[in-house]
Amino acid sequence: MGNAARRSISRANRFRNVLDAATSSSSSLSNTTAGAELITGDGEYLMNISIGTPPFPVVAIADTGSDIIWTQCKPCADCYKQDAPLFDPNSSATYRTAPCQSKPCVSLAHDGSFCSPKGDVCQYQVRYGDGSHTSGDVAVDTLTLGLTNAAAGYVAFPNIVIGCGHDSSGTFSPKASGIIGLGGGPGSLITQMGPSIGGKFSYCMVPYFEAPEHTSSTMNFGQNAVVSGNGVVTSPFSSSAVVPTFYMLQLDSVSVGSTNIPFKSASLGGSGNIVIDSGTTLTLVPTDFLAQMSAAFESQVNGTKATDPQGLLSPCYVADSTLKYVPPVTAHFKGGDVALRPYNVLVPMSDTVVCLAFYGLDEISIYGNIAQQNFLVGYDLLKQTVSFKPTDCTKN
C-alpha cells in the first residue's frame, strides 16, 4: 500500500502535466454485451483481455484516467519484469503496425504518438510522474473480451489501436502487462468500441482487505452495464474540453459525522472539480480541505493515534479493538450523496496501522479507487453520467 500511495501521488503529477500540455498546445458490431474479469492487485485493478489472432491473454491495469491501450511486446529491449509471458506480435495474424499520419497514429496524438526516424512507422511514448515510462510501436490488432453470459462465448473487436511496448520500466507491478485505457479520449478502449456498446460500461471493485486475495468481479460493457434499482446515486459528468480523457464530477462537499466541509478544487477545464479514476488508489484533495477533513475526523473518531510507517498519510490509528468508532463519511456530489464505508475511508499501511485514505494536493483532485470499493460504478457516455450503487462486489 505504501507503493500504491506513492503511485497515486506520482500519477497526479502526470495528470497535471497532461493538463499543462493541453492548455499550451470500431467495431462493426451492434448492441454488444461484453464483459471482462476484474482482479484485485497491489492498489490497482487488473483486467483480463486477449489481443491478436489467435487470442493471446493479457492482464493489464483498468484505467479510466488514461486512453492508450498498451502491453509489453517481444522483442523487449528494456522491459520491467512481468509475471505473464510477453505478447509476440509476430504470432498474431491480424497484427499490423500503423504508418505515420494514419488514423491510428493520429488517434493517439495527445497520448504521445510520433513518427519514427527509422521509417514510416508510428510510435508512442508515455512518461509518468514517478519516472516510469513506456514506448514502442503504434499498431492495430483484434481485441477479444468474454461475454457476460459465459455460455455465449467471446466477442472480438477488430482493428483496435494498441501500443506494443518495446521499452518499459519503472514502478509497474509485475502482475500487470500494461494498461487498458478506459478514458474519454479517441484512443481509449471505450471510444474505439464505439456505438457497439452504446457508450456504457461499469465495474465493481472488490475491497483489497475485505475479501480473499485475488478475488475477482466483472467489468461490463453495453446493456449489462446499466446501473439501476434502489440506492442508485447518479451524478452528471463533464469531460474536459481541454483533456477529453478525464471523467470529471462536481463534488459539492464532504460530511464527516455532523461536520459538513465545502469542497473547492483547482479548475480542470470543465464544469467538474474532481476526476473519478479507477487507476489511482488514494483520493487526492486540496491541502486546506484535507486539513479540515482530518480535524473533523480526529475530533470524532474513537481510537488510539498512530503514525504511518510509510510517512505518507495522516491521521492514523492503531488497528485493534481500541478503534471503536469511525465517523460516517459522505461525499455530496451534484445529483446525490454517496455514503462511504470505513474501508472506503481508512487504508491499512501496516499490519497494525490504518490511515485516512486521502492525500493533500492542490493542483488536481482525484476520486480514487479505495473510495469506489464495493460500489457498482456505471458510466453512460451518451447521458454523460456516472452512477453509484452500494454492492457486494464479491458477488458481482
Secondary structure by P-SEA (a helix, b strand, c coil): caaaaaaaaaaaaaaaaaaaaaaacccccccccbbbbbbbcccbbbbbbbbcccbbbbbbbbcccccbbbbbccccccccccccccccccccccbbbbccccaaaaaacccbbbbbccccbbbbbbbcccccbbbbbbbbbbbbbbccccccccccccbbbbbbccccccccccccccccccccccccccccccccccccccccccccccccccbbbbbbccccccccccbbbbbbbbccccccccbbbbbcccccccbbbbbbbccccccccccccccccbbbccaaaaaaaaaaaaaccbbbbbbccccccccccccccccccccbbbbbcccbbbbbcccccccccccccccccbbbbcccccccccccccccccccccccbbbbbbcccccc
